[in-house]
Amino acid sequence: MAWKEISAIGIILIIIMMALPTVSASRDSLSDLRSLVSGFDDPHINSVDLAFYLATHGFDATPEGGYVEVDLAGNVYKLTPNGSAPGLCNIAS
């Protein structure tokens, strides 16, 4: 009997440990976003490319016409590609 209980607890702990990295990856902050978009320049990036780039880095990004909406913990930010200016985009709340 005791081995079944210990095994069940072990399985539950393994499941919890496997779920933790995905939970922390979805909790990106505004400073993480700023750091990501200021890392390099691409004067030819458009809103679809920017949304794809952000989504591949774990952000909830949606292209909306000429800009991208990013949802960070309930706060929605508007990112507009900035062409030849430094960084990939401008961020507005």
N, C-alpha and C positions, 0 to 999 in steps of 0.2 A: 504494500500500500504506500509506503513512504516514498519509494522510487517513482511511482506515478505522479505524486504531488511535486516532487523535486523536478521531474522532467517537465511537467506542465509549467512550473514557475520559470524554468530555464528557457523554454520556448517563448513564453511571454516576454521575458527580458530581451531575448534576441530580436523579437519583432519590434519592441520599443527602440532598441539601439539602431536598428536598420531605418526606422522612421525618423530619427532625430536629424540626420544630415539634410533631408529634404525639407524639414520644417525650418531649419536655420537658413537654408539657401533662399527661401521665399521671403525672408525678412531683410530685404535690401534697404539701405538708407539713402537719403539724398546725397550724402557725402560720397557713398559708393558710386552713385550715378554720375555725379560731377567728375569724380576721378576717372571713370570709364570713358566719358565723352571728351575729356580733355587730354587723353593719352596720345592722340595723333590727329592729323588733319586729313580731310578728304574733300576737296572742293567740288567733287562731282557727286557726292552722296545725296540721295533724295529721301523723302519720308519713308518710302517702302524699304529701302536699303537700311536706313537708320533703325526702323522698327525691327527688322530681321536681326540686325547686329545686337540690339538690346535684348531681344527675346532669347538669342543664343547664349546670352550672359545671365539669364535667369530673371529678367525684368518682365513685368506684365505690360507690354508695349503694343499699341494699336495705331496703325497709320490712319490719319484722318485728313485727306486732301494733301495740303502742303506742310503738315506738321504731324507729330506723333504724340499721342496721349500715353502717359506712363502712370500707373496706379501704384503708389507706395503707401501701404497701410491705410488705405482710404483717402489719401490725398492724391489728387490728380494733377500732374504737371504736364505742361505743353512744351514740347521740344521742337524747335524749328531749325532745320539744317541751315548753317550760316555761310556756306560757300567758301570763299577764300580766307575768311577770318580764322583766327586760331581755334583749335578744337573742332568737334564735329557739329555742334549745335548750340543754340541759346536755350536756356531753361527759364520758363515762367510758370508761376503757380496759378 
